[in-house]
């Protein structure tokens, strides 16, 4: 707690010393940005014990909210001071509307917002964020994940293949973020609790599919993980993400090469109106796939399936963004239409937290 207090004191001092809005923005990025000082501390939550996380999690969320408010307050002071200088130095036609500053007019893309929301939820559960290359080898993208030779997902209509290299190997644009699971198991001793958000690529395009899309996968590996743990994690995630008090989920048997048993998950919803409402109604909507990690996948990651077991899940980030915020067409995500961004985008300083609210 002392470190958090010292960090808050240091950041508040930087906020007070900011002489203009550009300097204040630099302080915001240095503290609340993805590589900022507070964000760096948040990333350590996954490595803490449960008791430490219970104390540090709320404290860090409170710190983010306090710093955000301090930045907003300082920004108003700087704006008023700048306006007073301008009024003293020039004449202004007060009948003209004042243009918004870039930081006020700009918007955060819904995909970036949803990724931040997801990270906030799983960080509170003790998960870390893992990343990997978007250009993958056949081994990591297919073979290590228990895709047999001749599996349809290896065919050209599903996968973007690169030209052969000097060794005669053809790399691929990853079709899922699952290769990061193998890379993590190869380099990290269990217990493993990670989420893997990132870009993926498949030959598909329509109102609900894009050749490039964003996927979130999760992986837990230890000696005692089981289906009950998996169900709890997914239920807590859906309740937090869709911001409802209760969700009913239906788990159906399915097949994925990298999990056994494999399950598809439906969430109860109401589609009677103009929007989909979760936590109520009599309809069901498929939302993700999951299952227990296949023993062959554990072996490929260098782990003994007689000692370790785990569970994994995958969900489309673009799709759950559409469901939560009522966006009808996936293609608009990538059209770079300023009008669409103004309607669906989020204000830059409205950072999602479990303490202050995800969508705010």
ABEGO torsion letter per residue (X at the ends): XAAAAAAAAAAAAAAAABABAAAAAAAAAAAABAABAAAAAAAAAAABBAAAAAAAAAAAAAAAAAAAAAAAAAAAAAAAAAAAAAAAABBBBAABBBBBBAAAABBBBAAAAAAAAAAAAAAAAGBBBBBBBABBBAAAAAAAAGBBBGBAAABAAABBBBBBBAAGBBBBBBABAAAAAAAAAAABBOBBBBBBBEBBBBBBBBAABBABBBBBBBBBBBAABBAAAAAAAAAAAAAAAAGBABBBBBBBBBBBAABOBBBBBBBBBBAABABBBBGBEABBBBABBBEBBBAAAAAAAGBBAAABBBBBBBBBAAAAAAAAAGBABAAAAAAGBAAAAAAABBBAABBBBAAAEAAX
